[in-house]
């Protein structure tokens, strides 16, 4: 996670909250978190805290995990993560790629400088 001590504290608080979830909910959050981390989805601790909020409330209301994530857990987590795209390293890298190609195209055609 980020080197900031506040972020690390929030990370450990999130992990503790996750451990307090009933087994099925905790298993679901573990799987969703693993997916997010594996694919480098941005949003950081804020996104994970919101995920914990959702599953804590669902557990308190006894909403079944399948009702929370629906029939397609990939669609669920990708839709959930889209709310945090502004923080995504992918978004930053896409912008960097577009900018680099535009500069290269300008240099190649004599439009730049």
Secondary structure, DSSP 8 states (H G I E B T S, - for coil): --S-HHHHHHHHHHHHHHHTS-HHHHHHHHHHHHHHHHTT---HHHHHHHHHHHHHHHHHTT--HHHHH-S-HHHHHHHHHHTTGGG-HHHHHHHHHHHHHHHHHHHHHT---
